[in-house]
Amino acid sequence: MPNSERSSGRRFDHDYGVTTHAVLFLTDLEPEAVGDAGAHATHYEAVPVAEFRALLAHVPSELVARATFVDIGAGMGRAMLLASTYPFRQVCGIEVSPSLYEIAKENLANARVPKRRCKDLRLTRDDARIWHYPPGDLVVFLFNPFDAEALRPTLASILGRREPGVTWIVYHTPVERAEIERIDGVEIVAEERFGVVYALPKTSRSFCE
Ligand SMILES: C[S@@+](CC[C@H](N)C(=O)[O-])C[C@H]1O[C@@H](n2cnc3c(N)ncnc32)[C@H](O)[C@@H]1O
């Protein structure tokens, strides 16, 4: 992790009064509790603040106002807290690790969020591959949570949700981007050195059939 990222992560924790700055392997934390998800997970690391904001800048404000933000692999809650400074309708997070979930819950409850714009934050301990994604418009955030084998069923769950609306994916460190780019009709809206922003078609035969 570059020094500049480390110091901006520490600044975030100081300003928000939380602990999110760490690098941890899920399988070292609680292999039994996460089950098979552990075999596909990368590691815990919080998203670099400036890079999160640079990617979110590509999401139109009209969509932000209508959409639910979903952080897939919420970790200690940094991306959820950052998302709450935008006027999303709701901010959700799914985290498979019981201990990271507990830390995120405490962080969300105690954070001092400067310029909070969304107060409806919901954190769930579950497996993102099989979660019931909310209906309507979604801005889905991924900070490289898992491999292609786990991303595939996750995308199927997102695209197969009831009453789907517009779906955008903001993917930081898009190691498994090929899985998204093979969806019929997917559009690359923006690309930065550290991530990609996609607009998905409303339904996709390749995943829903
Ligand atoms: C790189 S961290 C991202 C943390 C957070 N999104 C952020 O940006 O600060 C990836 C997270 O994904 C979680 N994860 C991995 N596989 C998962 C799964 N199948 N379901 C839910 N969470 C998962 C890990 O436990 C880890 O907390």
The ligand as a MOL file (V3000), in Angstrom:
LIG
                    3D

  0  0  0     0  0            999 V3000
M  V30 BEGIN CTAB
M  V30 COUNTS 27 29 0 0 0
M  V30 BEGIN ATOM
M  V30 1 C -11.3220 -5.5640 -0.2660 0
M  V30 2 S -12.5200 -5.7260 1.0420 0 CHG=1
M  V30 3 C -13.5370 -4.3140 0.6860 0
M  V30 4 C -14.0530 -3.5990 1.9200 0
M  V30 5 C -15.0180 -2.4290 1.6670 0
M  V30 6 N -15.9010 -2.6530 0.5600 0
M  V30 7 C -14.2860 -1.1490 1.4080 0
M  V30 8 O -14.2130 -0.7720 0.2460 0
M  V30 9 O -13.7660 -0.5400 2.3380 0 CHG=-1
M  V30 10 C -13.4880 -7.0980 0.4490 0
M  V30 11 C -14.5240 -7.6120 1.4470 0
M  V30 12 O -15.3640 -8.5840 0.7940 0
M  V30 13 C -15.7850 -9.5250 1.7730 0
M  V30 14 N -16.2790 -10.7240 1.0880 0
M  V30 15 C -15.5770 -11.6600 0.4080 0
M  V30 16 N -16.3800 -12.6130 -0.0930 0
M  V30 17 C -17.6560 -12.2710 0.2550 0
M  V30 18 C -18.9430 -12.8460 0.0100 0
M  V30 19 N -19.0830 -13.9730 -0.6940 0
M  V30 20 N -20.0310 -12.2170 0.5170 0
M  V30 21 C -19.9180 -11.0700 1.2450 0
M  V30 22 N -18.7130 -10.4920 1.5150 0
M  V30 23 C -17.5900 -11.0690 1.0310 0
M  V30 24 C -14.5190 -9.7330 2.6030 0
M  V30 25 O -14.8050 -10.2840 3.8680 0
M  V30 26 C -13.9660 -8.2950 2.6780 0
M  V30 27 O -14.4470 -7.6500 3.8230 0
M  V30 END ATOM
M  V30 BEGIN BOND
M  V30 1 1 1 2
M  V30 2 1 2 3
M  V30 3 1 2 10
M  V30 4 1 3 4
M  V30 5 1 4 5
M  V30 6 1 5 6
M  V30 7 1 5 7
M  V30 8 2 7 8
M  V30 9 1 7 9
M  V30 10 1 10 11
M  V30 11 1 11 12
M  V30 12 1 11 26
M  V30 13 1 12 13
M  V30 14 1 13 14
M  V30 15 1 13 24
M  V30 16 1 14 15
M  V30 17 1 14 23
M  V30 18 2 15 16
M  V30 19 1 16 17
M  V30 20 1 17 18
M  V30 21 2 17 23
M  V30 22 1 18 19
M  V30 23 2 18 20
M  V30 24 1 20 21
M  V30 25 2 21 22
M  V30 26 1 22 23
M  V30 27 1 24 25
M  V30 28 1 24 26
M  V30 29 1 26 27
M  V30 END BOND
M  V30 END CTAB
M  END
